[in-house]
Amino acid sequence: MVKPECDSHTGADTHDEHGKRVADMFGRIAGWYDFLNHALSGGLDIYWRYRLAKAARPESGGMVLDLAAGTMDVSVELLRQYPECRVAALDFALPMLENGKAKKLRKGREDSIFPVQADGRALPLPDESMSAATIAFGIRNILPRQDAYAEFFRVLKPGARLCILEFGSGSKRVWKGLYNFYLDKMLPFIGDRISGDPGAYRYLAETIKSFPNERALGSELLDAGFERVYNVPMMSGIVYLHVAQKPLKDAG
Ligand SMILES: C[S@@+](CC[C@H](N)C(=O)[O-])C[C@H]1O[C@@H](n2cnc3c(N)ncnc32)[C@H](O)[C@@H]1O
């Protein structure tokens, strides 16, 4: 039997097929995505995205890459915190971008946020063109992650930051049982009923549980060439902010 190329919770055998299934899935739930996001996190996702944008620290007037931008909540927060910057909002699920565009790209934001349909494994951006990069709840979906890290590294300017927001496993023992119950039972139940996509929120729970812990993710970033890697746990490790920097070039 031929060994599948990837270990995907979508059941796909190849990375390309995985990407297609993930894009289709987010395309199907796009209309409900924002509502469910805020409802399932009790509104805390707004604070998490605020912290992510705060850590990005782009140079004034620079371009920031928001990969897996979805409905562009992070892109909007980046522009709010850095009004002199522009944001390249990239995602391969067009309905997510369109939904965000219709709801959020008003009041002049459309002049500074540029939604583009693109795969994070092959960014349509020049080398060393981005002053910072963010990805919120997206890296978990990309296989292999190393392709995305390599692309982040390529497009970032030397000294610029990559900031990743992602679920953790809930490090405190007291939370663990509760968190697993939430992931295994409540999330799929609520998600299925509201989004109308049986499976999408089960996929979410499975990918959260199999995602590498914060130390392993830090090692992946170092292996990809980044330095000054650190993480900040939020809500007892249910969510982590990971920060990494592309090294400055040697003066000599
Ligand atoms: C959970 S949503 C996060 C959206 C947004 N960043 C937020 O904070 O709400 C994940 C997004 O990642 C996108 N995505 C997954 N794999 C991707 C890839 N390889 N390239 C581009 N986008 C991808 C999906 O289409 C989806 O919109």
The ligand as a MOL file (V3000), in Angstrom:
LIG
                    3D

  0  0  0     0  0            999 V3000
M  V30 BEGIN CTAB
M  V30 COUNTS 27 29 0 0 0
M  V30 BEGIN ATOM
M  V30 1 C -9.5990 29.4650 11.5230 0
M  V30 2 S -9.5060 30.5050 10.1140 0 CHG=1
M  V30 3 C -8.6730 31.9330 10.7680 0
M  V30 4 C -9.0620 33.2090 10.0880 0
M  V30 5 C -8.5320 34.4930 10.7270 0
M  V30 6 N -7.0910 34.5450 10.7310 0
M  V30 7 C -9.0470 34.7180 12.1160 0
M  V30 8 O -8.2720 35.0010 13.0210 0
M  V30 9 O -10.2730 34.6240 12.3040 0 CHG=-1
M  V30 10 C -8.2680 29.7330 9.1760 0
M  V30 11 C -8.1120 30.2890 7.7910 0
M  V30 12 O -6.9170 29.7360 7.2350 0
M  V30 13 C -7.1110 29.6260 5.8530 0
M  V30 14 N -6.0900 28.7130 5.3320 0
M  V30 15 C -5.8560 27.4420 5.7070 0
M  V30 16 N -4.8380 26.9180 5.0070 0
M  V30 17 C -4.3930 27.9050 4.1880 0
M  V30 18 C -3.3640 27.9850 3.2140 0
M  V30 19 N -2.5740 26.9280 2.9350 0
M  V30 20 N -3.1850 29.1410 2.5590 0
M  V30 21 C -3.9930 30.2150 2.7940 0
M  V30 22 N -4.9940 30.1870 3.6970 0
M  V30 23 C -5.1930 29.0520 4.3810 0
M  V30 24 C -8.5460 29.1310 5.7330 0
M  V30 25 O -9.0800 29.3230 4.4500 0
M  V30 26 C -9.2330 29.9590 6.8180 0
M  V30 27 O -9.7840 31.1370 6.2980 0
M  V30 END ATOM
M  V30 BEGIN BOND
M  V30 1 1 1 2
M  V30 2 1 2 3
M  V30 3 1 2 10
M  V30 4 1 3 4
M  V30 5 1 4 5
M  V30 6 1 5 6
M  V30 7 1 5 7
M  V30 8 2 7 8
M  V30 9 1 7 9
M  V30 10 1 10 11
M  V30 11 1 11 12
M  V30 12 1 11 26
M  V30 13 1 12 13
M  V30 14 1 13 14
M  V30 15 1 13 24
M  V30 16 1 14 15
M  V30 17 1 14 23
M  V30 18 2 15 16
M  V30 19 1 16 17
M  V30 20 1 17 18
M  V30 21 2 17 23
M  V30 22 1 18 19
M  V30 23 2 18 20
M  V30 24 1 20 21
M  V30 25 2 21 22
M  V30 26 1 22 23
M  V30 27 1 24 25
M  V30 28 1 24 26
M  V30 29 1 26 27
M  V30 END BOND
M  V30 END CTAB
M  END
